[in-house]
Amino acid sequence: MPTKAKLKPISKQAKKPKPKRVQRSARIEARITPENLAVIKRAAEIQGRSVSDFVVAAAREAAHREIEETHIIRLTVEQQLQIAEAILNPPEPTPALRRAFETHRRLFGPSGD
């Protein structure tokens, strides 16, 4: 008759991995009006967050949005058409541009054109 293998119980710690704790090493302070604090507290409650977590998340989101905005160039339709036209039909190089190319060639050699 085959023997049954005994299973050892798994401890609770082995079942659930411990959540990683985020180490905070910087502090921000701000003075705000009681009215603004009340609004922020209410919003934090709605999201089930502490005021600190809410403020940090909101500031981080605003910072990412601001950084992203610096990477976007906004052009009118007319400006877009001007750029497309310049790419498709580039103007002849000006005398100053020709001199700059020649100076570059003299300093650095042919660029493999």
GROMACS elastic network, one bead per residue, 0.5 to 0.9 nm:
[ bonds ]
;  ai    aj funct       b0    kb
    7    10     6  0.89558   500
   10    13     6  0.81666   500
   10    14     6  0.63050   500
   10    15     6  0.68424   500
   11    14     6  0.53569   500
   11    15     6  0.66362   500
   12    15     6  0.51640   500
   12    16     6  0.65530   500
   13    16     6  0.55369   500
   13    17     6  0.67529   500
   13    18     6  0.76620   500
   14    17     6  0.67580   500
   16    19     6  0.87219   500
   17    20     6  0.88133   500
   18    21     6  0.87510   500
   24    27     6  0.80249   500
   32    35     6  0.81464   500
   32    36     6  0.62711   500
   32    37     6  0.65469   500
   33    36     6  0.52607   500
   33    37     6  0.63039   500
   33    38     6  0.86967   500
   34    38     6  0.61348   500
   34    39     6  0.87205   500
   35    38     6  0.51408   500
   35    39     6  0.64248   500
   35    40     6  0.87585   500
   36    39     6  0.51413   500
   36    40     6  0.61994   500
   36    41     6  0.85524   500
   37    40     6  0.50661   500
   37    41     6  0.59790   500
   37    42     6  0.85029   500
   37    51     6  0.89377   500
   38    41     6  0.50942   500
   38    42     6  0.61424   500
   38    43     6  0.86482   500
   39    42     6  0.51632   500
   39    43     6  0.62372   500
   39    44     6  0.86035   500
   40    43     6  0.51254   500
   40    44     6  0.60647   500
   40    45     6  0.85644   500
   40    51     6  0.68667   500
   40    54     6  0.78271   500
   40    55     6  0.77183   500
   41    44     6  0.50716   500
   41    45     6  0.61507   500
   41    46     6  0.86716   500
   41    50     6  0.80000   500
   41    51     6  0.57880   500
   41    54     6  0.85533   500
   42    45     6  0.50894   500
   42    46     6  0.62675   500
   42    47     6  0.87836   500
   42    51     6  0.88706   500
   43    46     6  0.50815   500
   43    47     6  0.64003   500
   43    48     6  0.85980   500
   43    49     6  0.86041   500
   43    51     6  0.84631   500
   43    54     6  0.78551   500
   44    47     6  0.51877   500
   44    48     6  0.60309   500
   44    49     6  0.50152   500
   44    50     6  0.59373   500
   44    51     6  0.54990   500
   44    52     6  0.86100   500
   44    53     6  0.79912   500
   44    54     6  0.54405   500
   44    55     6  0.82133   500
   45    49     6  0.60025   500
   45    50     6  0.72540   500
   45    51     6  0.79996   500
   46    49     6  0.77522   500
   47    50     6  0.87428   500
   47    54     6  0.80175   500
   48    54     6  0.89419   500
   49    52     6  0.79683   500
   49    53     6  0.59910   500
   49    54     6  0.59143   500
   50    53     6  0.51701   500
   50    54     6  0.60730   500
   50    55     6  0.85473   500
   51    54     6  0.50374   500
   51    55     6  0.60518   500
   51    56     6  0.85285   500
   52    55     6  0.52374   500
   52    56     6  0.61333   500
   52    57     6  0.85458   500
   53    56     6  0.51923   500
   53    57     6  0.60389   500
   53    58     6  0.84932   500
   54    57     6  0.52131   500
   54    58     6  0.60588   500
   54    59     6  0.85062   500
   55    58     6  0.51160   500
   55    59     6  0.59855   500
   55    60     6  0.84203   500
   56    59     6  0.51525   500
   56    60     6  0.60016   500
   56    61     6  0.85435   500
   57    60     6  0.51031   500
   57    61     6  0.61129   500
   57    62     6  0.85918   500
   58    61     6  0.51552   500
   58    62     6  0.61677   500
   58    63     6  0.85448   500
   59    62     6  0.50949   500
   59    63     6  0.60363   500
   59    64     6  0.86148   500
   60    63     6  0.50086   500
   60    64     6  0.61719   500
   60    65     6  0.85703   500
   61    64     6  0.51849   500
   61    65     6  0.61717   500
   61    66     6  0.86314   500
   62    65     6  0.50663   500
   62    66     6  0.61382   500
   62    67     6  0.86181   500
   63    66     6  0.50944   500
   63    67     6  0.61380   500
   63    68     6  0.85053   500
   64    67     6  0.51177   500
   64    68     6  0.60186   500
   64    69     6  0.85618   500
   65    68     6  0.50964   500
   65    69     6  0.61991   500
   65    70     6  0.89676   500
   66    69     6  0.51274   500
   66    70     6  0.67303   500
   67    70     6  0.54326   500
   67    71     6  0.71287   500
   68    71     6  0.54085   500
   68    72     6  0.69669   500
   69    72     6  0.53850   500
   69    73     6  0.82607   500
   70    73     6  0.77164   500
   75    78     6  0.78457   500
   75    79     6  0.56354   500
   75    80     6  0.60805   500
   76    79     6  0.51211   500
   76    80     6  0.62535   500
   76    81     6  0.86747   500
   77    80     6  0.50477   500
   77    81     6  0.62305   500
   77    82     6  0.86833   500
   78    81     6  0.51173   500
   78    82     6  0.62639   500
   78    83     6  0.87975   500
   79    82     6  0.50196   500
   79    83     6  0.63166   500
   79    84     6  0.86526   500
   80    83     6  0.52358   500
   80    84     6  0.62123   500
   80    85     6  0.85941   500
   81    84     6  0.50458   500
   81    85     6  0.60129   500
   81    86     6  0.85504   500
   82    85     6  0.51005   500
   82    86     6  0.61799   500
   82    87     6  0.86761   500
   83    86     6  0.50857   500
   83    87     6  0.62200   500
   83    88     6  0.86187   500
   84    87     6  0.51367   500
   84    88     6  0.60977   500
   84    89     6  0.83497   500
   85    88     6  0.51328   500
   85    89     6  0.56681   500
   85    90     6  0.74500   500
   86    89     6  0.51965   500
   86    91     6  0.70292   500
   87    90     6  0.55709   500
   90    93     6  0.86743   500
   91    94     6  0.85471   500
   93    96     6  0.79923   500
   93    97     6  0.58026   500
   93    98     6  0.63097   500
   94    97     6  0.51831   500
   94    98     6  0.62734   500
   94    99     6  0.87184   500
   95    98     6  0.50314   500
   95    99     6  0.62185   500
   95   100     6  0.86371   500
   96    99     6  0.51115   500
   96   100     6  0.62219   500
   96   101     6  0.87381   500
   97   101     6  0.62297   500
   97   102     6  0.86185   500
   98   101     6  0.51330   500
   98   102     6  0.62432   500
   98   103     6  0.86578   500
   99   102     6  0.50307   500
   99   103     6  0.60923   500
   99   104     6  0.85327   500
  100   103     6  0.50840   500
  100   104     6  0.61184   500
  100   105     6  0.85588   500
  101   104     6  0.50699   500
  101   105     6  0.61191   500
  101   106     6  0.86227   500
  102   105     6  0.50147   500
  102   106     6  0.61571   500
  102   107     6  0.86371   500
  103   106     6  0.50927   500
  103   107     6  0.61769   500
  103   108     6  0.84890   500
  104   107     6  0.51654   500
  104   108     6  0.58059   500
  104   109     6  0.72963   500
  104   110     6  0.84328   500
  104   111     6  0.89900   500
  105   108     6  0.53464   500
  105   110     6  0.53781   500
  105   111     6  0.73014   500
  106   109     6  0.56834   500
  106   110     6  0.80576   500
  108   111     6  0.78068   500
  109   112     6  0.89034   500
  110   113     6  0.73009   500
